[in-house]
């Protein structure tokens, strides 16, 4: 007798669930930025620091009431131009009134931070290899692990059970998810993203693509998938491996997939350090010291920090 697929139940639960929790400081920043008549690009850069508001704006811009022509809105900057800054301001005001991160477990906050690190890894990879749609790469990195984030948010006991099953049974995450939840993270992420009308280019990157090329992928979709896959695996290698396996994981990633994007060990050191710098403000906002991850980086991956200048992320539109 086959296993029961419980994904439909999860999708029904998500459909009835409240909005995704927000980071109130980010929402307040957006309100101030809009009221200061800042440029679309500056407003975009502020929004992209908040997982919840980014998700909300993309969902709204791609929904039928706003996007009657059905053309996918693939970036936050596009979404702001479609919705208008006043609508964005109202979403941020609504976010301030809703439930926020402090009421969720530390594990959930860490997942959000890991997603933002992956987003910044993807952005820095795109910049390093000359991929022009860097905001799209950022969004694909941010939502690569949407399924896991959703389970941790809306089914925290189920998420804890998956982690326990992995630890006790020493089994891979896919098997633990199937045995515990009745579905896996990637399927859940893609299904919810489709339900929320998240653009197809983002959904296509929500699972590891088996890219066997030893050269730069030729199409935009291939390049975006390769960037997202490398960014996701880099986050996993540096921050989610046991201490004695992190360095080997980074080296293996560079050996197996570095040639696809033309990345060297020096490139990866730069990418990781830049991502940490860009995520620093969010770490401080939710009271998780950046130095905690800096120590992990130094001890686990064996990196000497690149001398990248600090500064705000700037996305291309």
N, C-alpha and C positions, 0 to 999 in steps of 0.2 A: 504494500500500500504506500503510495507516494505521500510526500509531505504536503501539508495544507499551506497554500499560498495566502499569507495574511496581509499582503500589500494593500488590497482593496480596503480592508478595515483601517489601515493606517492612513490612507488617502482620505477616507471619510472623516477620520478624526481631525486631520489637518484642516479639512474644509470647514469644520465647525470651530476650530481653535481661534483664540484671540490673536491679534497681530504679534509678529515676532518681537521679542524684547529689544529695547533700544538703549543706547548709551546717552543719557540725558545731557551730558556736557557737550557731546557732538551736536545734538539737536539745538541746544542753546547757541552754539557757535554758528550754525546755519542761519538761525533767526537773525543774529547780529549781522552776519555777513550780507544777507539779503537786504536788511534795513539800511545798510551802509551803501547800497547801490553798487556793490562789487560787480566785477565782470562775470560772465557765465563761466569762464574758465576757473576763476577763483572760487566761486560757489561750488563748482564741480569738485575741485580738489578737497574742499571741506567735507562735502557729502561722502566722498569715497573713503573717508576714514571711519565711517559708521556702516557696519554690515547691514543693520536693519533698515536704515533709511535708503541706502543704495538699492536694496531688494525691493522696498516699497515703491520707490520712484520708477524702477524698471517695470514692475508689475503693472502699475497704474498707466504708464505711457503705452504699454503694449495691450492694454485691455480694450475691449470692443467700444465702450463709450468714448474713449479718447482717440483711439487709432482706427478710425472707420475705414481707412484705405487698406488696412492690413499689412502695411509695410513694416517690417521689424525695426524697432528702435534698439540699436545695438550698443548704445553708450549713454551714460548719465547726462553728458552735455547735450546730446540730441534730445533726450527726454525733457530736460529743463526748457529747451527752446520750444518744444511742443506744448508742455503743460503751462509754462509761464512761471516766473519767479514767485508770484503771489501764491499759486497753488502749492509750490514747494514749501514756502514759508508755513502755510496752513498744515501741511503734513508734519513739518518739524514741530509745530506747536502741539499738534495731536500726540506726537511721540513723547513729548515732555510729560504729558499727563498720564501716560500709560506705565505699565510695569517695566522695571529696568533690571539691569544685571545684578545688583546686590541681592535680589531675592532668588537668584539661581546659584547652583553649586559652582565651586571653583573650577571643576572639570569642564563645565560648560564655557566659562570665561576663557579658559586655556584654548579650547577648540576654536573660539572666535579669533583669538590672537594668532593661532596657527594658520587660520584661513587668511588673515590679513598679511601675515608673513609670506604665505604662498602667493598672494596677490602681488606683493611687492617684489618677490622673486621673479614672477612672470613679467612684471613691468621692466625690471632691470635687465632681464634676459633679452626682452624685445629691444630695449635701447642698445644693448651691447651688440646685437646682431643686425641692427638696422631695420627691424620690423616696424613699419610706420604706424600701425593701429595699436598703440601702446595701451590706451584705455581699455580696448576690448581684451587685450591680453591680461590686464589687471583684473577685469571682471571674471574672466574664465578661471584665473587662479583663485580669486575670492570664493567662487561658488563651486569649485572642483569637488569639495567635500560636503556639499549641501546636505546630502542624505544623512551623514553621521551627525552633523550639527542639528538637524531636525529631530532625529531620534533622541539625542542628548537633551534637547529642549523640551519636547513634548512627551517623551517616554523615558524619563530619567532612570526608573527602575529597570526597564528593559535594557537601557544602555549599560548600566552597572552590571547587569547579568551577562551581557556580551563580554565585557572586560574580564569578568571573573571566569567565564567559560574559557576564554583564550589563555588566561594565566594557569588555571588548574589543568586544562586538557592539553596545553601547549599545542594549540591548533591555530590555523590561520583565521584572519578576521572574517573572510567570506563564509567559512564553515561555521564559525561561532554565531554569526548573524542568522544563518539559515536555521540552525538548531534552536536558537533562542527567540528570534523575532518572527521567523517564517518568511523573511525577505532579506536582501542585502542592501547595504548603504547606497551603492551606485544606482541600483534599480529604483530605490525610493527617491533619491535626489532627482533623477531624470523624470520620474513620473510626476513629482510635485512641481518641478520646474515647468513641465508641459501644462499642468493644471493651472499654474500661475501665469502662463503665456510668456515665460522667460525666453528670449531669442534663441533660435535653433543653434546658432554658432556657439553659444554658451553651453547649451544642453549636450552638444556633440562632444564637448571636452570633459564631461562629468564621469569619465571612466578612462582607464589607461588604454591608449591606442597602441597596438603592436606595430610600431614603426621600425622597420628593419633597414631603412636607408642608411648609407654611410656618407651621405652628402646632404646639403641643405634641401629640405623638402621644396618642391617646385610650386605648389599651389598655396593660396592663402590659408585654406582650411588645414592643409597638412602642417604648415608652419605654426599655426595657432595651436593645433593639437600637440605638436612636438614641444612648444614652449610651455604649455600647461602641464604636460606630463613631466617634463624635467623639473619645473618649479615645485610641483606636488611631491615628487620623489626626493627632491633636495630638502624640503621641509621635514619629510619623514626621516630621512637619513640623519639630519643634524639634530632634530629635537625629539624624535619618537623612538629612537633605537636605544638599546642598552649601551652604557658607556663604553664597553669594550668592543662594541660592534659598529659604532658610528663612523669612525675613521675609515674602516674597511668599506662601509656602505657608500660613503661619498666617493671613494676611489673607484668602486665598482660602477657606480652611476656614471662617473666621468669616462671610464673605459668603454662602457656599453652604449651610452647615449650622448656623451660629449661630442663625438665626431659628427653626429647628425646636425648639431647646431654650431659646430666649430668652436666649442667652448673649451678652455683650458683650466687647469687648477687655479691659476691666477685670476681668471675671469670669475670663477665660482667664489673665491675669497672676496672679491669686490662685490659681487651680487649679494652675498649673505650679509656683509657689513652694511651695505646701503639699505637693505631691507630692514635691518635692525634700527638704523637711524630713522627711517621713515615711520617706523611703528612706535618709536619711543614715546610720542605724545599719548598714544592710546594706552600703552602700558601704564603710564603715570595716572591716567584718568581712572583706571579701574584698580589702582593700588597694587599692581604687580610689578616689582622692580625689574627694569630691563637688565640690570647687572646679573640677575638670576639666570637669564638666558645667555648672557655674554659668557658667564662661567661655563655653562654647558657647551657653548660653542668652542671655547678655548680648550677645555678638557677633553671633549668628546671628538671633535673633528680635527683637532690639531692645527687650526688656522692661526696664522699671525695676521692681525687685522690689516686690511688694506687702508690706505690713507685717503679714503673718499671724503670729499667735502660735505659737511652737513647742509641740508637745505630742503625746501619744500618740493614735493613731487609735482611735476608738471606734465599733464597728459596732453597728447596731441589729439586734435579733433579733425 
